[in-house]
Amino acid sequence: MRRLKQNSGITLIALVITIIILLILAGITINLVIGNNGIIGRTIQAKQDYERETVREEVTLILTEYLQENIQSNKDLQSYLEEQVIKGKIESVEDSEGGIHTIIINNYMVTIDDETLQVIEVTKAKARPKINNIKITIELDGIETQVKENQLEIGTPVKITFDVTFEEGNLIEVNIGTLVDGIVEYTTNGTEMEVDFVVTGKIGEEEIRKRQKISLDKYYQKSEIEASDIKENPIQYYGELVSNYVCYSNGVEAWRIFYADERNIYLIADDYIAANDVPNSPNGIPVTENSTYKLSFKDMANDEIYAEGSKWIVENSKANKWIEKYISNYPESINENIKMGAFLVDTNVWSDYYAGKNAEYAIGSPTIELFSNSYRDTHPDQYIECEATNSYGYQLKWNTEASYGNVIRNLSREGEFNSIYVKASAEKASAMSLASPSGQFKQFLMRVGYNGLIYTDASFDNRSGVRPIVCLKSETKLRKTVKGYEIVD
């Protein structure tokens, strides 16, 4: 019996020791698995590191594709990233400021340096408001109807609505429209092709924003035209505003369609340009200025660059076809007026000021051939005919007249075709100089007066102004807008 009690005691102690050892081992195992640096923690960290690097690689690939595309399109990174949102490659573009872009992709927030095209940082995105159920509608016969692609004319307002939820925080406001009970509502003015919403919420005291861009362009009818379309219906298009033509000089506030052939569209400055927006001759000779807009080009004849007159135009001006009747008849002319005309059709000096990325070239003013071609398109019953009848220059007549002379009277004016032909006011200048020699005297250019006359501009008479002409690149298309047209890039 004593031996049995002794054995039982030893077994109990061994059992207690065993349990203690097992508990110690269990604690060590648990710590290895779920401790601060345990297996699970390291696994989660490894997974997050892998996700971050995967996101970094995805964004780097997008930036590489942008770099390749940018060589041809010259598109800015902001626009490219927003296109990727539409394609579903990026969830959203959250911010773009100071050359740094912030995007959301796969629930990660990525910051990008615009200059180096490098990913700066990849972090887990915080909880943000969620946007769902986007609707774009119009009211037809009192019934709210979902808008279809290419259904609307420019100028038709649409209503945008969507639901916003933020389970992790509280909704505060939206930048435009109204936010009531989790529903955003906004009505456009009919000209907006894109609306950029920013919904703000709060988690505690921290503000969280969700950006949502909604493109409306596809819902509006695409009214795109090219040179041949304008040529077929000049009365509809000539004089229309082209709102987005951009060039180096700020001297022209607006451009209008002046002419079109089968290949090119020509724009004219809506008004006279100031003297300081007129380029100097190649050797630095400035225009003679009577007042801000009233100019003379007599001194341009003294620039030795233009000493060969007609020959120089043939060899150097991209616009020589618009003065072809004279230079083909008088290829050796070195009259003072053809030298002045050479400056006005010098596509090198004028293009530096007025030929933007969409233009083939620019000149200082229309020639009489270009002017009469345009006027004939819009006045097919009574139009201008011009010929280089003598070595001095051109003479004119109405198509209904028998003989040529130095003056044409009664041009249509009072704002017809938005005054692309005649500025019926002498407020800035009494006439528009034409880049063509007059057949009256070898010192005279031609001009179009505010009183509806085409007559001669003496070299010493600096009362006329100029309105530059731009020849757009072939295949350029224009798109209808509320205010006129815009160039389709």
C-alpha positions as CSV (number, residue, x, y, z in Angstrom):
1,M,0.0,0.0,0.0
2,R,2.8,2.4,0.8
3,R,4.4,1.6,-2.5
4,L,1.2,2.4,-4.3
5,K,0.8,5.8,-2.6
6,Q,4.5,6.6,-3.4
7,N,4.0,5.8,-7.1
8,S,0.8,7.8,-7.3
9,G,2.6,10.8,-5.8
10,I,5.3,10.6,-8.4
11,T,2.8,10.4,-11.2
12,L,0.9,13.4,-10.1
13,I,4.0,15.6,-9.9
14,A,5.0,14.4,-13.4
15,L,1.6,15.2,-14.7
16,V,1.7,18.8,-13.2
17,I,5.2,19.3,-14.7
18,T,4.0,18.0,-18.1
19,I,1.0,20.4,-18.0
20,I,3.3,23.3,-17.2
21,I,5.7,22.4,-20.0
22,L,2.8,22.1,-22.4
23,L,1.4,25.5,-21.4
24,I,4.8,27.0,-21.9
25,L,5.1,25.4,-25.3
26,A,1.6,26.5,-26.2
27,G,2.4,30.1,-25.2
28,I,5.5,30.0,-27.3
29,T,3.6,28.6,-30.3
30,I,0.8,31.1,-30.0
31,N,3.3,34.0,-29.8
32,L,5.1,32.6,-32.9
33,V,1.8,32.4,-34.8
34,I,-0.1,35.5,-33.7
35,G,2.4,37.7,-31.9
36,N,3.6,41.1,-33.0
37,N,6.1,39.5,-35.3
38,G,4.4,36.2,-35.6
39,I,3.7,34.0,-38.6
40,I,0.2,35.5,-39.2
41,G,1.5,39.0,-38.8
42,R,4.4,38.4,-41.2
43,T,2.0,36.7,-43.6
44,I,-0.3,39.7,-43.6
45,Q,2.6,42.1,-44.0
46,A,4.0,40.0,-46.9
47,K,0.6,40.0,-48.5
48,Q,0.3,43.8,-48.2
49,D,3.9,44.2,-49.5
50,Y,3.0,42.0,-52.5
51,E,-0.2,44.0,-53.2
52,R,1.7,47.3,-53.0
53,E,4.4,46.1,-55.4
54,T,1.7,44.8,-57.7
55,V,-0.1,48.1,-57.7
56,R,3.3,49.9,-58.2
57,E,4.0,47.7,-61.3
58,E,0.5,48.3,-62.7
59,V,0.9,52.1,-62.4
60,T,4.4,52.0,-63.8
61,L,3.0,50.1,-66.8
62,I,0.3,52.7,-67.3
63,L,2.9,55.5,-67.1
64,T,5.0,53.6,-69.7
65,E,2.0,53.4,-72.0
66,Y,1.4,57.1,-71.5
67,L,5.0,58.0,-72.4
68,Q,4.7,56.0,-75.6
69,E,1.3,57.6,-76.6
70,N,2.5,61.1,-75.6
71,I,5.2,61.0,-78.2
72,Q,2.5,61.3,-80.9
73,S,-0.5,62.9,-79.1
74,N,1.3,65.4,-76.8
75,K,-1.4,64.7,-74.2
76,D,-1.0,65.8,-70.6
77,L,-0.8,63.2,-67.8
78,Q,-3.9,64.5,-66.1
79,S,-6.0,63.9,-69.2
80,Y,-4.5,60.5,-69.8
81,L,-5.1,59.3,-66.2
82,E,-8.7,60.4,-66.5
83,E,-9.1,58.4,-69.7
84,Q,-7.8,55.3,-67.7
85,V,-10.6,55.9,-65.2
86,I,-13.1,55.7,-68.1
87,K,-11.4,52.5,-69.3
88,G,-11.6,51.0,-65.8
89,K,-7.9,50.7,-65.3
90,I,-7.9,53.3,-62.5
91,E,-10.7,53.7,-59.9
92,S,-10.4,57.5,-59.7
93,V,-8.1,60.5,-60.0
94,E,-8.3,62.1,-56.6
95,D,-6.0,65.1,-56.9
96,S,-3.6,66.9,-59.3
97,E,-1.7,69.8,-57.9
98,G,1.9,71.1,-58.0
99,G,3.0,68.5,-60.5
100,I,1.8,65.6,-58.2
101,H,-1.1,63.4,-59.2
102,T,-2.9,61.1,-56.7
103,I,-4.9,58.2,-58.0
104,I,-6.9,55.3,-56.5
105,I,-6.2,51.8,-57.9
106,N,-7.2,48.5,-56.4
107,N,-8.0,50.2,-53.0
108,Y,-4.5,51.7,-52.9
109,M,-3.6,55.4,-53.1
110,V,-0.7,56.1,-55.4
111,T,1.1,59.5,-55.8
112,I,2.9,60.2,-59.1
113,D,5.5,62.8,-60.1
114,D,4.4,64.5,-63.3
115,E,8.0,65.5,-64.3
116,T,9.8,62.2,-63.7
117,L,6.8,59.9,-64.3
118,Q,7.8,58.0,-61.2
119,V,5.6,56.5,-58.5
120,I,6.4,58.4,-55.3
121,E,4.3,56.4,-52.7
122,V,1.8,53.6,-52.5
123,T,-0.4,53.4,-49.4
124,K,-3.6,51.7,-48.5
125,A,-6.6,53.9,-49.3
126,K,-8.7,55.1,-46.4
127,A,-12.4,54.4,-46.3
128,R,-14.2,56.9,-48.5
129,P,-17.8,57.7,-49.6
130,K,-19.2,55.3,-52.1
131,I,-21.1,56.5,-55.2
132,N,-23.6,54.3,-57.0
133,N,-26.7,54.4,-59.3
134,I,-25.5,57.3,-61.5
135,K,-28.4,58.6,-63.7
136,I,-28.4,61.2,-66.5
137,T,-31.9,62.3,-67.5
138,I,-33.9,64.9,-69.3
139,E,-37.6,65.8,-69.0
140,L,-39.6,64.9,-72.1
141,D,-43.3,65.7,-72.1
142,G,-43.2,66.0,-68.3
143,I,-41.6,62.6,-67.9
144,E,-38.0,62.1,-66.6
145,T,-36.2,60.0,-69.2
146,Q,-32.8,58.4,-69.3
147,V,-30.6,60.1,-71.9
148,K,-29.2,58.0,-74.8
149,E,-26.0,58.5,-76.7
150,N,-26.0,61.1,-79.5
151,Q,-29.5,62.1,-78.5
152,L,-29.0,65.7,-77.4
153,E,-28.2,69.0,-79.2
154,I,-25.6,71.2,-77.7
155,G,-27.4,73.5,-75.2
156,T,-29.8,71.0,-73.8
157,P,-29.5,70.8,-70.0
158,V,-29.4,67.4,-68.3
159,K,-30.0,66.3,-64.7
160,I,-27.4,64.1,-63.0
161,T,-28.3,62.2,-59.9
162,F,-26.5,59.5,-57.9
163,D,-26.5,57.8,-54.5
164,V,-23.8,58.4,-51.9
165,T,-23.1,56.2,-48.8
166,F,-20.4,56.4,-46.2
167,E,-20.8,53.7,-43.6
168,E,-17.5,54.5,-41.9
169,G,-18.3,58.2,-41.4
170,N,-20.7,61.1,-42.0
171,L,-21.5,62.8,-45.3
172,I,-21.0,66.5,-45.2
173,E,-21.3,68.2,-48.6
174,V,-20.9,68.1,-52.4
175,N,-19.0,70.8,-54.3
176,I,-21.8,71.4,-56.9
177,G,-25.5,70.6,-56.8
178,T,-27.3,69.4,-53.7
179,L,-26.7,66.6,-51.3
180,V,-29.9,65.5,-49.5
181,D,-30.4,62.2,-47.7
182,G,-27.5,60.6,-49.5
183,I,-28.7,61.7,-53.0
184,V,-26.8,64.2,-55.1
185,E,-28.7,66.1,-57.8
186,Y,-27.3,68.6,-60.3
187,T,-28.6,70.2,-63.5
188,T,-26.2,71.3,-66.2
189,N,-26.4,74.4,-68.4
190,G,-26.3,72.4,-71.6
191,T,-22.7,73.2,-72.5
192,E,-20.8,71.2,-69.9
193,M,-19.3,68.1,-71.5
194,E,-17.9,66.9,-68.2
195,V,-18.9,67.5,-64.6
196,D,-16.4,67.0,-61.7
197,F,-18.1,66.1,-58.4
198,V,-16.3,66.1,-55.0
199,V,-18.2,64.5,-52.1
200,T,-16.8,65.3,-48.6
201,G,-17.4,63.2,-45.5
202,K,-15.9,63.0,-42.1
203,I,-14.5,60.2,-39.9
204,G,-14.2,61.9,-36.5
205,E,-12.5,65.2,-37.3
206,E,-10.8,64.0,-40.4
207,E,-12.3,65.1,-43.8
208,I,-12.4,62.4,-46.5
209,R,-13.2,63.2,-50.1
210,K,-14.4,61.2,-53.0
211,R,-14.1,62.5,-56.5
212,Q,-16.4,61.5,-59.3
213,K,-16.0,62.7,-62.9
214,I,-19.0,62.2,-65.2
215,S,-18.5,62.7,-68.9
216,L,-21.5,63.9,-70.9
217,D,-19.8,64.3,-74.3
218,K,-21.2,61.0,-75.7
219,Y,-24.8,62.1,-75.1
220,Y,-24.5,65.1,-77.4
221,Q,-24.7,64.9,-81.2
222,K,-21.3,64.9,-82.8
223,S,-21.5,67.6,-85.5
224,E,-18.1,67.4,-87.0
225,I,-17.2,69.1,-90.3
226,E,-14.2,69.4,-92.5
227,A,-13.1,71.7,-95.3
228,S,-15.1,70.0,-98.0
229,D,-18.3,70.3,-95.9
230,I,-17.8,74.0,-95.5
231,K,-17.0,74.4,-99.2
232,E,-20.3,72.8,-100.1
233,N,-22.3,75.1,-97.9
234,P,-20.4,78.3,-97.3
235,I,-23.4,80.4,-96.5
236,Q,-24.0,78.2,-93.4
237,Y,-20.4,78.2,-92.2
238,Y,-18.6,81.4,-93.2
239,G,-18.4,83.9,-90.4
240,E,-18.9,81.3,-87.7
241,L,-16.7,81.6,-84.6
242,V,-13.9,79.1,-84.0
243,S,-13.5,79.2,-80.2
244,N,-10.4,77.2,-79.4
245,Y,-7.8,78.2,-82.0
246,V,-4.6,79.0,-80.1
247,C,-1.4,80.7,-81.3
248,Y,1.6,82.4,-79.9
249,S,0.3,86.0,-80.1
250,N,-2.6,87.3,-77.9
251,G,-3.4,90.0,-80.5
252,V,-6.5,88.2,-81.8
253,E,-9.4,87.8,-79.4
254,A,-11.5,85.7,-81.8
255,W,-11.2,83.8,-85.1
256,R,-13.9,83.2,-87.7
257,I,-14.3,80.9,-90.7
258,F,-13.3,82.9,-93.8
259,Y,-12.9,80.4,-96.6
260,A,-12.6,76.7,-97.3
261,D,-11.4,74.7,-100.3
262,E,-11.3,71.0,-100.7
263,R,-8.3,70.7,-98.5
264,N,-8.0,73.6,-96.0
265,I,-10.1,75.8,-93.7
266,Y,-9.1,79.5,-93.5
267,L,-9.7,81.6,-90.4
268,I,-9.7,85.4,-90.2
269,A,-9.1,87.6,-87.2
270,D,-12.4,88.9,-85.9
271,D,-11.1,92.4,-85.7
272,Y,-8.0,94.6,-86.5
273,I,-4.8,93.8,-84.6
274,A,-2.7,96.4,-82.8
275,A,0.6,97.6,-84.1
276,N,2.6,95.8,-81.3
277,D,1.0,92.5,-82.5
278,V,2.4,93.0,-86.0
279,P,5.7,91.3,-86.6
280,N,8.7,93.2,-87.8
281,S,10.2,92.5,-91.2
282,P,13.0,89.9,-91.2
283,N,15.6,92.6,-90.8
284,G,13.7,94.2,-87.9
285,I,11.8,97.0,-89.7
286,P,8.5,97.8,-87.9
287,V,5.2,98.9,-89.4
288,T,4.6,102.7,-89.6
289,E,2.0,103.5,-87.0
290,N,-0.5,106.3,-87.2
291,S,-2.5,105.1,-84.3
292,T,-2.9,101.7,-82.5
293,Y,-4.7,100.0,-85.4
294,K,-4.0,102.4,-88.3
295,L,-0.9,101.2,-90.1
296,S,1.2,101.6,-93.2
297,F,3.7,99.1,-94.7
298,K,5.6,101.5,-96.9
299,D,8.9,100.9,-94.9
300,M,8.7,97.2,-95.6
301,A,9.6,97.9,-99.2
302,N,13.0,99.0,-97.9
303,D,13.9,95.6,-96.4
304,E,16.4,94.0,-98.8
305,I,14.8,90.6,-98.1
306,Y,11.9,91.6,-100.4
307,A,14.1,93.3,-103.0
308,E,13.2,90.7,-105.6
309,G,9.5,91.3,-105.2
310,S,7.4,88.8,-107.2
311,K,10.3,86.3,-107.3
312,W,10.7,86.3,-103.6
313,I,7.0,85.5,-103.1
314,V,7.2,82.6,-105.5
315,E,10.2,81.1,-103.8
316,N,9.4,81.8,-100.1
317,S,5.7,82.2,-99.4
318,K,3.5,79.2,-98.7
319,A,0.6,81.5,-99.6
320,N,1.9,82.4,-103.1
321,K,-1.1,80.7,-104.8
322,W,-3.3,83.5,-103.4
323,I,-1.4,86.2,-105.4
324,E,-0.7,83.9,-108.3
325,K,-2.5,86.0,-111.0
326,Y,0.0,88.9,-110.5
327,I,3.3,87.0,-109.9
328,S,2.7,84.7,-112.9
329,N,2.0,87.7,-115.2
330,Y,4.8,89.8,-113.7
331,P,7.4,87.4,-112.2
332,E,10.1,90.1,-112.3
333,S,8.2,92.9,-110.7
334,I,10.0,94.9,-108.0
335,N,7.5,97.6,-107.6
336,E,7.1,99.1,-104.1
337,N,3.6,97.6,-103.7
338,I,4.6,94.1,-104.4
339,K,7.4,94.4,-101.9
340,M,4.8,95.5,-99.3
341,G,2.7,92.6,-100.4
342,A,5.6,90.3,-99.9
343,F,5.8,91.3,-96.3
344,L,2.0,90.7,-95.8
345,V,2.3,87.2,-97.3
346,D,5.6,86.3,-95.6
347,T,4.4,83.1,-94.0
348,N,7.7,82.9,-92.0
349,V,7.2,86.1,-90.0
350,W,3.4,85.9,-89.6
351,S,3.4,82.2,-88.8
352,D,5.7,82.9,-85.8
353,Y,2.9,85.0,-84.3
354,Y,-0.3,83.4,-85.5
355,A,0.3,79.8,-86.7
356,G,-0.5,77.6,-83.8
357,K,-0.2,73.8,-83.7
358,N,-3.4,73.4,-85.9
359,A,-2.2,75.7,-88.7
360,E,-0.1,75.2,-91.8
361,Y,0.8,78.9,-92.0
362,A,-0.5,82.5,-91.3
363,I,-0.4,85.7,-93.3
364,G,-1.0,89.3,-92.4
365,S,-4.2,89.9,-94.3
366,P,-6.3,88.4,-97.2
367,T,-5.1,88.9,-100.7
368,I,-7.6,90.1,-103.2
369,E,-7.8,86.6,-104.8
370,L,-8.6,85.0,-101.5
371,F,-11.0,87.8,-100.6
372,S,-12.9,87.5,-103.9
373,N,-13.0,83.7,-103.7
374,S,-14.6,83.9,-100.3
375,Y,-17.1,86.6,-101.3
376,R,-18.1,84.7,-104.4
377,D,-19.0,81.6,-102.3
378,T,-21.4,83.7,-100.2
379,H,-22.7,85.9,-103.0
380,P,-23.0,83.7,-106.1
381,D,-25.3,86.1,-107.9
382,Q,-23.1,89.2,-107.7
383,Y,-19.5,88.5,-107.0
384,I,-16.1,90.1,-107.5
385,E,-13.7,89.3,-110.3
386,C,-10.1,90.4,-110.2
387,E,-7.2,90.3,-112.7
388,A,-3.7,91.6,-112.8
389,T,-4.4,93.9,-115.7
390,N,-1.1,95.8,-115.7
391,S,2.4,95.7,-114.1
392,Y,1.2,97.9,-111.2
393,G,-1.3,95.3,-109.9
394,Y,-4.9,94.2,-109.8
395,Q,-8.1,95.7,-111.1
396,L,-11.7,94.7,-110.2
397,K,-15.2,94.5,-111.4
398,W,-18.5,92.9,-110.5
399,N,-19.3,89.8,-112.5
400,T,-22.2,91.8,-114.1
401,E,-19.9,94.5,-115.4
402,A,-18.0,94.6,-118.7
403,S,-14.7,96.3,-117.8
404,Y,-12.2,96.4,-114.9
405,G,-11.5,99.4,-112.8
406,N,-9.8,100.5,-109.6
407,V,-12.8,100.6,-107.3
408,I,-15.8,98.4,-106.4
409,R,-18.7,99.9,-104.5
410,N,-21.5,98.6,-102.4
411,L,-20.0,95.5,-100.8
412,S,-22.5,93.9,-98.5
413,R,-21.9,95.1,-94.9
414,E,-23.7,95.8,-91.7
415,G,-22.4,92.7,-90.0
416,E,-23.1,90.3,-92.8
417,F,-21.4,87.0,-92.1
418,N,-20.2,88.5,-88.8
419,S,-18.2,91.2,-90.6
420,I,-15.6,88.9,-92.1
421,Y,-15.6,91.1,-95.2
422,V,-16.4,94.6,-94.0
423,K,-16.0,96.2,-90.6
424,A,-18.8,98.8,-91.0
425,S,-17.1,101.2,-88.6
426,A,-14.0,103.4,-88.7
427,E,-13.6,103.2,-84.9
428,K,-10.3,101.4,-85.1
429,A,-9.3,101.6,-88.8
430,S,-11.0,103.0,-91.8
431,A,-10.2,100.0,-94.0
432,M,-8.6,96.5,-94.1
433,S,-5.4,96.4,-96.1
434,L,-5.2,93.6,-98.7
435,A,-2.0,91.8,-99.4
436,S,-2.2,92.7,-103.1
437,P,-0.8,95.5,-105.3
438,S,-3.2,97.9,-106.8
439,G,-3.3,98.4,-110.6
440,Q,-3.7,102.2,-110.1
441,F,-0.2,103.1,-108.9
442,K,2.9,101.0,-108.2
443,Q,3.1,102.4,-104.7
444,F,-0.5,101.4,-103.8
445,L,-2.0,98.3,-102.1
446,M,-5.6,97.4,-102.2
447,R,-8.0,97.8,-99.2
448,V,-11.6,97.2,-98.1
449,G,-13.2,100.2,-96.6
450,Y,-15.7,100.5,-93.8
451,N,-18.1,102.1,-96.3
452,G,-18.3,99.0,-98.5
453,L,-15.7,100.0,-101.1
454,I,-12.6,98.1,-102.4
455,Y,-10.1,100.7,-103.5
456,T,-6.5,101.7,-103.2
457,D,-4.3,102.2,-100.2
458,A,-1.5,104.7,-100.8
459,S,1.8,103.8,-99.3
460,F,1.8,107.1,-97.4
461,D,-1.8,106.7,-96.2
462,N,-1.6,104.9,-92.9
463,R,-5.3,104.7,-92.0
464,S,-5.8,101.0,-92.7
465,G,-5.5,98.0,-90.4
466,V,-4.9,94.3,-90.9
467,R,-6.7,91.1,-89.9
468,P,-4.4,88.0,-90.1
469,I,-5.4,84.9,-92.0
470,V,-4.7,81.4,-90.8
471,C,-4.6,78.3,-93.0
472,L,-5.5,75.3,-90.9
473,K,-3.8,72.0,-91.5
474,S,-5.4,69.7,-94.1
475,E,-7.9,67.2,-92.6
476,T,-8.6,69.5,-89.7
477,K,-12.2,69.0,-88.4
478,L,-14.4,71.4,-86.5
479,R,-17.1,70.4,-84.0
480,K,-20.3,72.3,-83.4
481,T,-20.6,74.1,-80.0
482,V,-23.1,76.4,-78.5
483,K,-21.1,79.5,-79.5
484,G,-20.0,78.3,-82.9
485,Y,-17.3,75.7,-83.6
486,E,-14.2,74.3,-82.1
487,I,-11.2,72.5,-83.6
488,V,-11.2,68.7,-83.0
489,D,-7.8,67.7,-81.7
